[in-house]
Amino acid sequence: MDQGAGDGAGTHAFRYFDFVMAAFVAILLLSNVIGAGKVAVVTLPLVGEWPFGAGILFFPLSYVIGDVLTEVYGYARARRVIWAGTVAVLFMAFMSWVVVALPPAPSWGNQAAYAVIFGQVPRIVLASVCAFWAGEFVNAYVMARMKVQTGGRHLWMRTIGSTVVGQGVDSLIFYPLAFWGATGWTTDLVVTVLFTQWALKVGWEVLLTPVTYAIVGCLKRVEGVDVFDRSTDFTPFRTRV
């Protein structure tokens, strides 16, 4: 079952890869559409009310699925999925812009609310796409390299370690690019939110480690494959497996 990149994995017929890919893209899009626009609040002991972006509840699942893709199917296939997610987000932003810009029918009185929900701020869209693209590729790269170095052992170390680095890159790009100098956003606030969100996303990865183990183990058994990226070209700008 141990297969190096290009040593049979490239022609292996997978039963569930398409479903994992679809889950990745679906969670990515839904997190951006449903979760990104709402600021929720939770009451913490000794702290009181603590606001947070609702999207953080589900967006980190894309990193979990990214870990599963790289661990089971290898970096090359994870790369294709990341590009699919990037194109899907760009199309979603374009579609949102077009639909919101269309003049509403006089009898339809929901344009203002529709624009609030689906209206896209170009700066935030750019920040989101750049952060996602870079963070996911760093996550996949670290995961694949650590797998080779550890001989496939210590999955928890690889999933958490890759998330620490990948989410770190994601946060370091997104928050300064989206909010630095924006009205109401001081430098201290940008830095505070950046580290808070990064810590929460990594925490989610830690909590979901047992789930990752279960999914990875199941897929490896069913697919009959366990790819080690020993000779993989890690450039992000390839589409071939």
N, C-alpha and C positions, 0 to 999 in steps of 0.2 A: 504493500500500500504506500510505501515511501516513494514518492515520485519527485524528481527534480524538474524545474521549469524546462519545458521543451523535450522531456524524456517520456513522452506518452500522455502527459496531462493535456497537451494541446489538442489531441484528437479524442480525448475521453468524452463519452456521452454522459452528461449530467442530468439527473432527474429533477433536481430542485433549485438549480442555479437561477433560473428565470424567476422563480417565486421569491427568492431572496433579493434579487435585483429589484423586483417590483415593490417589495416591502420597503427597501431602502429609499427608492424614489418617492413612494407614497408618503412615508413619514417625513421626508425632507419637505415636500410641497405642503403638506397639511400643517406642519410646524410653522412654516412661513406665513401661511394664510390664516389659520385659526389661532395659533398661539402667539404670534409675534405682536399682535395689536392690543393685547390686554395686559395691564399691570394688575396682578392679584396681590393679596396680602395674607400673611399667616401670622398668628400670634404665638410668640416664643416665650417660654419662661425666662424671667429676669431681663428680657429684652423688650418685650411688648410687640407692637405690630411691625412686621418686616415686609416691605413691598418687594416683589420680584416679577420678572417677566414670565408670563404663563407658558411661553414656548419652551422654557427650560425643562418642563416636566416631560416633554416628549422628544425634543430635538436631539438630546444625547443618545437616544436609541439609534440614531443614524450612525453614530460612532461604534456602538455595540455591533450593529450589523456589518459595518465596515471591517471590524475586527474579525467577525465570523467569515466574511468573504476572503480576506487575506489569509487567514489561518487555514481554511479548508481548500479554497480554490486557487490561492496564490495571488501575488501582486498584479500580474498582468490582467487577470480578470477583474480584480478590484479596480484597476485603473479604468477599464471600460465602463464600469458602473459609476465611478466618480464623474466621468465625462458625461454619462447619460443624465446624472443628477444635475450637473452644471447646466447643460442645455435645457433641461426641464425647468429649472428655476429662471433662466433667462427668458424662456418662452412665457412662463407664468407672469413675469414682470411686464413683458410686452403686451400680453393679452389684457392684463389689468389696466394698463395705461390706455389701450384702445377702447375698452368697454366703458371705462369711467369717462373718457373724453366724448363718447357719443352723446348727442343731445337727447335728453329724456323726453318721452311723450308727455304732453301737457297733463294728462290724466294720472300720470304716475308720480307720486309725491315723495319718493324715497331716495332721490338722487343724492341729497346731502349725506344721509346715513350711509348710502352705498359708497360714496367717495371716501368717507372716513374709514370704512372697513377695508376697501380694496385699493384706495389711492396709494400710490407708491412714491416715496420720496427718492429721487434719483441717487442722492448721496448715500442713503441707507441701502438701496438696492446694490449699488456698486460695492459698498463695504461688505455686504452680506455675501455676495458671489465670490469676491476675492478671498475673504476669510474662509469660507467653506472650501473652496478649491484648494487653497494652500494647506489648510488644516487637515483635510482628508488625505491628501497625498503624503504629507509628513507622517500622519498616523499609520498609513499603509506601509510606508517605507520602513519606519522604525519597527513595526510589527514583523515584517518579513525578515529584516536583518537580524533581529533578536531571535527569531525562530531558528535560523541557521546557526547562530552563535551558541544557542542553548541546546541544540540538537533536538528541538521539539519539546523540551521539558519546560516546566514552570509556566504554563499558559497564563496564570494569574499575573505573573510578573510582566509578561508581554502585553496583555490587554491594558493593564493599569499604566505601565510605563509609556506605551504608545499614546494613550489618551492624555497623560500628563503633558507630553510634548505637543501632540496634535492640537489639543484644546488650547494649550498655551499659545501656539501660533495663531489659531483662530481668533482668540480673544485679543491678542496683541495687534492684530490687523483690524478687526471689526470695530472695536470701541473707539480708538483714536480716529480712524478714518470716518466713522459715522458721526461722532459727537464732539470731537475736539474743536473748541471754539464756537460750538453751536449755542444758541440762546438757552440759558438756564443750565448749561453744563460747564461747571468749573473744572479745572484740571484735577483737583482733589476728587471730585465726584466721578470723573471718567476713570481715574485710577482705582477708586474704591469699587465701582461697579465691575470693572474689568477683573480684578482679583476675586471678587465675590462670586461672579458668574463662573469663572474658571474653577474655583474650589467646589462649587455646587455640581458642576458637570463631572468633575473627576470623582466626586463623592457618589454620583449616580453610577458611574462605571464600577466602582468598588462594590456597591450594593447589588449590582446586577451580575457580578462575577459568577455566582452559581448558575444563573440562567445561561450565561455565555458558555460555560462548561457543558451544560446539558445539550444546548443546540449544536455546538461544535462536535461533541462526541456522537450525537445522533447522525449528523450529516456525514461525518467521516465514515461511519459504518455503512450507511445507506448508499453513499456515492462510491465507496471503495477507493478513496483518493485522499492523499495527504501531501500537498505540494510544498516542497522546500525550494525557495528561490535562490539556488546556488549560482546560476549563470544567467539570471534575469537582467535585462536592460531596464534600469529603474527610471529612465527619463519619463516624465509625465506625457510627453508629446508623441506617443505611439498609440496606435489603435489595434494593431495585431497582437494576438495572444502568443 
